[in-house]
Amino acid sequence: MQRFGIGEMEMKMAKLLWDREGIGSGAVVKLCAEEFGWKKSTTYTMLRRLTEHGLFQNVNSIVTPVMSEEQYKAKCAKDMIDDKFDGSVANLVEAYVENYGISDVDMALLNELFWEA
């Protein structure tokens, strides 16, 4: 199964790209130089990694998302639940509540999500 987890700097670059859908790759190089102090080669390496993960595509030097940030986060959450909690959201919630408790606001939200859906 393909995993979509990316590193911290890849995520920072991805957020820049999600905010600027349809940006030219040359503009990405300039933006990353300003934001992160990256050289052109570093920027293209990071962009290649993001395309290999299936998050973005670079066609005719225009970078566009293949999946939204929300889709990416949902896929990461599913992968984590599958890997660490035997695919069970209930196991995740139980482990969290037993160790950290839960606020009334979170409990109300969970009730709404699970029982009113």
C-alpha positions, 0 to 999 in steps of 0.5 A: 500500500502506498503511503502519503506521509511527507517530511516537514519541509516537503509539507511546508512547500506543499502548503505554499503550492496549495495556496498558489494553485497553477504556479509556474515552476520558475515562480516556485524556485523564486518563492522557495528561495525567498521563503526557505533560502533554497537553491534551485536544485533543492526546490526541484528535488522537493518538487520531484518528491511531492510529485512522486508522492502523487500530491502535485504534477508539473506539466509544461512547467506549471505546478498543480495539485493532484489532491487537495490538502484536505484529501492529503490529510484524510489519506494520512489519517486513514493510513495511520488508523490502518497501521496503528489501530487495526483500521479502527477509529474506535481503537484510536478514540479509546486510546486517546481518551484513556490517556488524555481525556476528552473535552465536552466540546470534543465529546459533542462533536464526536457525538454529532459525527458518529450518531447524527451522520 
